Amino acid sequence: MPRTYRSPVRTALAAETKRRIVDAAIAVYARDGFKSASMQAIAREADCSPATVFNHFQNPEALITAACERLTNELALPEPAALRAEGELAERIRRLVRELASCYERGEPWYALYARDRDMPVLQRANAEFFGRVDALVRAALGPGIRDKQTVATALALTGPATIQALRSTGWSTQRAADTLADVLLAWLTTKGRT
């Protein structure tokens, strides 16, 4: 039986090639869309053969998944533990809305691209995973005492990308939109006796 051997240099080269392929895929997706991008176009962009692309990613869905993971990481959502550590509810809510508003602003070009190809199951999974992380952040900001279904749904609606974009489309800055929505959410929580 042949022995498998991977030198550190070879492992590093493989990781660099994989990173280059994902970079190329993101560039091609931005230009052509997810559906229209071909593995051959991605290989050309990455300056490698199509066989190399398939060696690292068995199918287009695996490559889209890797690209979506990279893009999600670059959007830089905080970890729920960072929000829980903020202290008072008002501080947690303000940080939550500011972080989400900034994240959505950074992701606008990709959201438009996602909207165009949203019927692809691989993109639906990536979107669900992203908003699962958003849900965890909202729950962390609310704290353990106020996580009933209505409160979480209201917080998600008020901090969602469509709400923030609607305010920004009137000429408001991302910061102003975030601060206003935080005030609205905190006022609602107070009037409902949830604080």
SEPA-573743 format. One record per residue (C-alpha): residue number from 1; x, y, z. Coordinates in pm, 1 decimal, padded with zeros to 6 digits, m for minus. Example, Ala and Ser with C-alpha at 12.3 -4.5 7.8 and 13.67 -1.06 7.14 Angstrom:
BEGIN
  seq        px        py        pz
    1   01230.0  m00450.0   00780.0
    2   01367.0  m00106.0   00714.0
This chain:
BEGIN
  seq        px        py        pz
    1   00000.0   00000.0   00000.0
    2   00147.5   00338.1  m00098.5
    3   00225.1   00578.4   00180.9
    4   00053.4   00917.0   00170.6
    5   00294.5   01201.7   00224.5
    6   00227.7   01573.4   00223.2
    7   00512.5   01807.2   00286.7
    8   00442.9   02142.1   00455.7
    9   00547.4   02317.4   00134.4
   10   00304.7   02115.2  m00073.4
   11   00026.4   02174.5   00178.3
   12   00094.0   02548.8   00172.8
   13   00092.5   02553.6  m00208.2
   14  m00238.9   02367.0  m00215.8
   15  m00390.3   02612.8   00032.4
   16  m00263.0   02907.0  m00174.1
   17  m00409.5   02758.0  m00492.2
   18  m00743.2   02703.4  m00321.1
   19  m00742.9   03064.8  m00192.9
   20  m00660.4   03189.5  m00544.2
   21  m00947.9   02987.5  m00691.3
   22  m01195.3   03130.7  m00438.4
   23  m01065.8   03483.7  m00512.3
   24  m01113.6   03419.0  m00882.8
   25  m01460.5   03274.8  m00827.2
   26  m01567.9   03584.2  m00633.0
   27  m01442.3   03806.4  m00915.7
   28  m01624.3   03599.5  m01178.3
   29  m01946.4   03584.7  m00972.8
   30  m01935.5   03964.0  m00933.4
   31  m01896.4   04003.5  m01308.4
   32  m02119.2   03725.2  m01445.6
   33  m02349.8   03623.9  m01160.8
   34  m02355.6   03291.3  m00979.9
   35  m02560.5   03104.1  m01241.5
   36  m02368.1   03226.5  m01542.5
   37  m02019.4   03171.2  m01401.0
   38  m01846.9   02866.1  m01541.9
   39  m01571.2   02661.5  m01382.9
   40  m01366.3   02729.8  m01698.2
   41  m01401.4   03107.4  m01656.0
   42  m01300.2   03073.1  m01292.2
   43  m00999.2   02862.5  m01390.4
   44  m00890.7   03129.6  m01640.4
   45  m00930.2   03400.5  m01376.7
   46  m00729.2   03191.8  m01127.2
   47  m00461.9   03118.8  m01389.2
   48  m00493.1   02744.0  m01350.0
   49  m00650.9   02454.3  m01535.3
   50  m01016.7   02353.6  m01496.6
   51  m00888.5   02020.8  m01360.4
   52  m00714.9   02208.3  m01077.3
   53  m01039.8   02384.6  m00991.4
   54  m01224.9   02051.0  m00986.6
   55  m00944.8   01898.1  m00779.9
   56  m01014.3   02152.3  m00504.2
   57  m01391.5   02185.9  m00553.3
   58  m01583.1   01882.0  m00676.6
   59  m01866.4   02085.2  m00826.4
   60  m01982.7   02445.0  m00876.5
   61  m02194.9   02430.3  m00559.1
   62  m01889.1   02351.8  m00344.5
   63  m01709.1   02651.3  m00490.8
   64  m02009.3   02882.0  m00438.7
   65  m02029.0   02759.2  m00078.4
   66  m01660.9   02841.0  m00021.7
   67  m01705.0   03184.7  m00180.4
   68  m02012.0   03257.2   00033.9
   69  m01823.9   03151.7   00347.6
   70  m01541.4   03389.0   00256.5
   71  m01783.1   03674.0   00185.3
   72  m01969.6   03615.2   00511.7
   73  m01641.4   03624.0   00704.3
   74  m01544.9   03947.9   00530.4
   75  m01875.7   04105.7   00636.5
   76  m01732.6   04075.6   00988.8
   77  m02035.7   04009.1   01205.2
   78  m01936.9   04010.6   01571.3
   79  m01966.1   03697.1   01778.6
   80  m02271.7   03673.9   02006.3
   81  m02040.5   03657.7   02310.4
   82  m01908.2   04005.2   02223.2
   83  m02262.1   04146.9   02241.2
   84  m02344.3   03964.5   02563.4
   85  m02036.3   04126.2   02720.0
   86  m02163.4   04479.4   02649.6
   87  m02349.6   04507.5   02979.4
   88  m02673.7   04706.4   02977.7
   89  m02952.8   04629.8   02731.8
   90  m02934.5   04975.0   02569.6
   91  m02562.1   04933.0   02501.3
   92  m02616.4   04587.0   02354.4
   93  m02901.4   04703.4   02129.3
   94  m02708.4   05006.7   02004.0
   95  m02404.0   04797.0   01922.6
   96  m02619.3   04529.9   01756.9
   97  m02793.0   04774.8   01523.2
   98  m02471.2   04960.6   01437.1
   99  m02287.3   04634.9   01362.4
  100  m02572.0   04501.0   01147.9
  101  m02616.7   04828.3   00958.4
  102  m02245.0   04842.7   00877.2
  103  m02244.3   04476.0   00777.4
  104  m02542.2   04521.4   00545.1
  105  m02380.6   04826.0   00387.4
  106  m02060.8   04629.5   00317.5
  107  m02267.6   04347.2   00170.1
  108  m02489.8   04553.3  m00061.8
  109  m02312.4   04454.6  m00386.1
  110  m02343.1   04087.8  m00293.8
  111  m02703.2   04115.5  m00185.5
  112  m02796.9   04248.8  m00529.7
  113  m02613.2   03956.4  m00687.2
  114  m02781.6   03710.5  m00450.9
  115  m03123.5   03858.9  m00531.1
  116  m03065.7   03787.6  m00899.0
  117  m02987.7   03418.1  m00843.3
  118  m03178.4   03355.8  m00517.7
  119  m03352.6   03044.7  m00652.7
  120  m03026.2   02848.1  m00634.6
  121  m03041.0   02608.3  m00335.2
  122  m02673.7   02665.4  m00252.8
  123  m02738.1   03039.7  m00218.9
  124  m03053.2   02979.2  m00017.0
  125  m02848.8   02769.5   00227.8
  126  m02578.1   03036.2   00252.4
  127  m02842.0   03305.5   00309.6
  128  m03012.2   03096.0   00578.4
  129  m02677.8   03039.9   00753.5
  130  m02598.8   03412.1   00744.4
  131  m02935.7   03510.3   00887.3
  132  m02903.2   03231.9   01144.3
  133  m02595.2   03418.4   01266.3
  134  m02794.5   03743.9   01267.0
  135  m03067.5   03573.7   01472.6
  136  m02805.7   03458.4   01725.6
  137  m02675.3   03814.8   01751.9
  138  m03023.0   03955.2   01809.9
  139  m03088.7   03697.5   02081.0
  140  m02752.6   03776.6   02244.6
  141  m02829.4   04149.6   02242.4
  142  m03174.8   04098.2   02391.1
  143  m03033.2   03881.3   02666.6
  144  m03173.3   03564.3   02818.0
  145  m03474.9   03732.9   02979.0
  146  m03644.9   03861.7   02663.4
  147  m03636.8   03604.7   02388.6
  148  m04004.0   03541.5   02326.6
  149  m04104.2   03489.0   01965.2
  150  m04273.1   03829.3   01919.1
  151  m03980.4   04024.5   02062.6
  152  m03720.1   03841.3   01853.8
  153  m03931.0   03882.4   01537.6
  154  m03976.1   04255.8   01602.3
  155  m03604.8   04304.8   01668.3
  156  m03516.8   04113.3   01350.7
  157  m03761.1   04323.3   01145.1
  158  m03633.5   04653.5   01282.3
  159  m03268.9   04558.2   01229.4
  160  m03314.3   04388.2   00892.3
  161  m03138.9   04501.9   00575.6
  162  m03459.9   04624.3   00409.4
  163  m03544.9   04850.5   00704.2
  164  m03195.5   04996.7   00722.8
  165  m03179.6   05039.8   00345.1
  166  m03517.2   05216.0   00343.8
  167  m03383.6   05478.3   00584.2
  168  m03055.4   05510.9   00396.8
  169  m03242.8   05562.2   00069.5
  170  m03385.2   05885.9   00214.8
  171  m03033.4   06026.1   00243.0
  172  m02959.5   05920.1   00600.2
  173  m02616.0   05788.8   00684.7
  174  m02579.0   05431.3   00799.4
  175  m02494.3   05559.1   01147.5
  176  m02806.5   05776.5   01168.9
  177  m03028.7   05494.8   01045.2
  178  m02876.9   05255.7   01299.8
  179  m02912.4   05499.3   01589.1
  180  m03274.3   05576.5   01499.5
  181  m03365.9   05208.7   01473.3
  182  m03194.7   05137.5   01804.9
  183  m03401.7   05415.1   01965.5
  184  m03722.4   05272.3   01813.9
  185  m03641.7   04919.0   01929.9
  186  m03549.7   05033.8   02280.8
  187  m03866.5   05244.3   02306.1
  188  m04077.4   04948.0   02192.9
  189  m03908.1   04717.5   02443.4
  190  m03974.2   04971.6   02719.7
  191  m04341.0   05025.1   02634.5
  192  m04400.1   04651.6   02617.3
  193  m04237.0   04605.0   02958.5
  194  m03968.7   04380.2   02813.1
  195  m03668.1   04566.4   02952.7
